[in-house]
Amino acid sequence: MQIANLHWHDYLVLISFVGSIAGLILLYDPKRTQGEEFEEIERSLMQMCFTYWLVYCVAKGILKLELPDWETLVMSLKLTAVISYLLTFCCILSLPLHRLSKQYAK
């Protein structure tokens, strides 16, 4: 296995991979108690954003490797990347919508 030529987008994905790991580490708090429901949902949405983006970065990284001609593996990695990208987008879109619902619930 050999890594193909890397472009600026690949370096950006690598940096965001490290950023996602850092975000998950910052959100991890084992001593946390059950707080308000809205805060827990926001925390959960942020964790899902970072986790889905991490899956996207890993799938794109594996696709950069020159794999044998296993069409099923390549297609499943592409599908995983697309689904995790869309899930990340949905979670990011849900964060401000959740905050809006919090304002109108008062």
FIGUPA-631449 format. One record per residue (C-alpha): residue in one letter; z, x, y negated; residue number from 1. Coordinates in Angstrom, 2 decimals. Layout:
@residuo->a; w->Z; u->X; v->Y; num->NUM .
...
This chain:
@residuo->m; w->0.00; u->0.00; v->0.00; num->1 .
@residuo->q; w->-0.92; u->1.21; v->-3.41; num->2 .
@residuo->i; w->-0.32; u->-0.29; v->-6.84; num->3 .
@residuo->a; w->-3.46; u->-1.27; v->-8.74; num->4 .
@residuo->n; w->-4.06; u->-0.21; v->-12.34; num->5 .
@residuo->l; w->-1.45; u->-1.68; v->-14.66; num->6 .
@residuo->h; w->-2.40; u->-3.33; v->-17.95; num->7 .
@residuo->w; w->-0.30; u->-4.36; v->-20.96; num->8 .
@residuo->h; w->0.39; u->-7.76; v->-19.38; num->9 .
@residuo->d; w->1.83; u->-6.12; v->-16.30; num->10 .
@residuo->y; w->4.21; u->-4.04; v->-18.39; num->11 .
@residuo->l; w->5.23; u->-7.19; v->-20.25; num->12 .
@residuo->v; w->5.98; u->-8.92; v->-16.92; num->13 .
@residuo->l; w->8.01; u->-5.88; v->-15.82; num->14 .
@residuo->i; w->10.06; u->-5.93; v->-19.02; num->15 .
@residuo->s; w->10.63; u->-9.69; v->-18.72; num->16 .
@residuo->f; w->11.72; u->-9.14; v->-15.09; num->17 .
@residuo->v; w->14.46; u->-6.81; v->-16.30; num->18 .
@residuo->g; w->15.30; u->-9.25; v->-19.09; num->19 .
@residuo->s; w->15.65; u->-12.10; v->-16.60; num->20 .
@residuo->i; w->18.06; u->-10.09; v->-14.50; num->21 .
@residuo->a; w->20.05; u->-9.26; v->-17.64; num->22 .
@residuo->g; w->20.09; u->-12.95; v->-18.63; num->23 .
@residuo->l; w->21.39; u->-13.99; v->-15.23; num->24 .
@residuo->i; w->24.08; u->-11.31; v->-15.39; num->25 .
@residuo->l; w->25.15; u->-12.51; v->-18.86; num->26 .
@residuo->l; w->25.32; u->-16.12; v->-17.68; num->27 .
@residuo->y; w->27.37; u->-15.24; v->-14.60; num->28 .
@residuo->d; w->31.04; u->-15.96; v->-15.14; num->29 .
@residuo->p; w->33.16; u->-16.27; v->-11.98; num->30 .
@residuo->k; w->36.30; u->-17.25; v->-13.93; num->31 .
@residuo->r; w->34.58; u->-20.18; v->-15.61; num->32 .
@residuo->t; w->36.28; u->-23.54; v->-15.34; num->33 .
@residuo->q; w->34.55; u->-26.88; v->-15.36; num->34 .
@residuo->g; w->33.76; u->-27.55; v->-18.99; num->35 .
@residuo->e; w->32.07; u->-30.39; v->-20.73; num->36 .
@residuo->e; w->29.17; u->-31.90; v->-18.82; num->37 .
@residuo->f; w->26.62; u->-31.15; v->-21.55; num->38 .
@residuo->e; w->27.57; u->-27.47; v->-21.60; num->39 .
@residuo->e; w->27.32; u->-27.24; v->-17.83; num->40 .
@residuo->i; w->23.85; u->-28.79; v->-17.88; num->41 .
@residuo->e; w->22.70; u->-26.36; v->-20.58; num->42 .
@residuo->r; w->24.06; u->-23.42; v->-18.60; num->43 .
@residuo->s; w->22.35; u->-24.70; v->-15.49; num->44 .
@residuo->l; w->19.04; u->-25.09; v->-17.31; num->45 .
@residuo->m; w->19.27; u->-21.54; v->-18.65; num->46 .
@residuo->q; w->20.03; u->-20.18; v->-15.19; num->47 .
@residuo->m; w->17.06; u->-22.08; v->-13.78; num->48 .
@residuo->c; w->14.79; u->-20.68; v->-16.51; num->49 .
@residuo->f; w->15.77; u->-17.11; v->-15.71; num->50 .
@residuo->t; w->15.62; u->-17.63; v->-11.95; num->51 .
@residuo->y; w->12.20; u->-19.29; v->-11.96; num->52 .
@residuo->w; w->10.85; u->-16.58; v->-14.25; num->53 .
@residuo->l; w->12.28; u->-13.95; v->-11.91; num->54 .
@residuo->v; w->10.41; u->-15.56; v->-9.01; num->55 .
@residuo->y; w->7.23; u->-15.56; v->-11.11; num->56 .
@residuo->c; w->7.59; u->-11.86; v->-11.92; num->57 .
@residuo->v; w->8.22; u->-10.95; v->-8.27; num->58 .
@residuo->a; w->5.20; u->-12.96; v->-7.10; num->59 .
@residuo->k; w->2.95; u->-11.36; v->-9.73; num->60 .
@residuo->g; w->4.30; u->-7.92; v->-8.81; num->61 .
@residuo->i; w->3.56; u->-8.40; v->-5.13; num->62 .
@residuo->l; w->0.07; u->-9.63; v->-6.01; num->63 .
@residuo->k; w->-0.50; u->-6.35; v->-7.87; num->64 .
@residuo->l; w->-0.02; u->-4.42; v->-4.64; num->65 .
@residuo->e; w->-3.19; u->-3.88; v->-2.68; num->66 .
@residuo->l; w->-2.38; u->-6.06; v->0.29; num->67 .
@residuo->p; w->-4.48; u->-6.38; v->3.41; num->68 .
@residuo->d; w->-7.01; u->-9.19; v->3.34; num->69 .
@residuo->w; w->-4.56; u->-11.89; v->4.38; num->70 .
@residuo->e; w->-5.92; u->-14.89; v->2.58; num->71 .
@residuo->t; w->-2.95; u->-17.07; v->3.45; num->72 .
@residuo->l; w->-0.45; u->-14.59; v->2.01; num->73 .
@residuo->v; w->-2.42; u->-14.07; v->-1.19; num->74 .
@residuo->m; w->-2.93; u->-17.80; v->-1.69; num->75 .
@residuo->s; w->0.74; u->-18.59; v->-1.11; num->76 .
@residuo->l; w->1.77; u->-15.88; v->-3.60; num->77 .
@residuo->k; w->-0.61; u->-17.29; v->-6.19; num->78 .
@residuo->l; w->0.72; u->-20.79; v->-5.57; num->79 .
@residuo->t; w->4.31; u->-19.53; v->-5.84; num->80 .
@residuo->a; w->3.49; u->-17.85; v->-9.16; num->81 .
@residuo->v; w->1.90; u->-21.00; v->-10.57; num->82 .
@residuo->i; w->4.71; u->-23.30; v->-9.46; num->83 .
@residuo->s; w->7.45; u->-21.00; v->-10.75; num->84 .
@residuo->y; w->5.57; u->-20.62; v->-14.06; num->85 .
@residuo->l; w->5.39; u->-24.40; v->-14.45; num->86 .
@residuo->l; w->9.04; u->-24.85; v->-13.48; num->87 .
@residuo->t; w->10.04; u->-22.25; v->-16.07; num->88 .
@residuo->f; w->8.03; u->-24.11; v->-18.70; num->89 .
@residuo->c; w->9.67; u->-27.41; v->-17.74; num->90 .
@residuo->c; w->13.17; u->-25.94; v->-17.96; num->91 .
@residuo->i; w->12.44; u->-24.37; v->-21.33; num->92 .
@residuo->l; w->11.07; u->-27.68; v->-22.57; num->93 .
@residuo->s; w->14.13; u->-29.52; v->-21.24; num->94 .
@residuo->l; w->16.62; u->-27.43; v->-23.23; num->95 .
@residuo->p; w->15.82; u->-28.81; v->-26.70; num->96 .
@residuo->l; w->15.33; u->-32.29; v->-25.27; num->97 .
@residuo->h; w->18.79; u->-32.09; v->-23.74; num->98 .
@residuo->r; w->20.27; u->-31.04; v->-27.10; num->99 .
@residuo->l; w->18.52; u->-33.95; v->-28.79; num->100 .
@residuo->s; w->19.98; u->-36.35; v->-26.25; num->101 .
@residuo->k; w->23.41; u->-34.88; v->-26.96; num->102 .
@residuo->q; w->23.02; u->-35.63; v->-30.67; num->103 .
@residuo->y; w->21.91; u->-39.20; v->-30.08; num->104 .
@residuo->a; w->24.64; u->-39.84; v->-27.51; num->105 .
@residuo->k; w->27.35; u->-39.47; v->-30.15; num->106 .
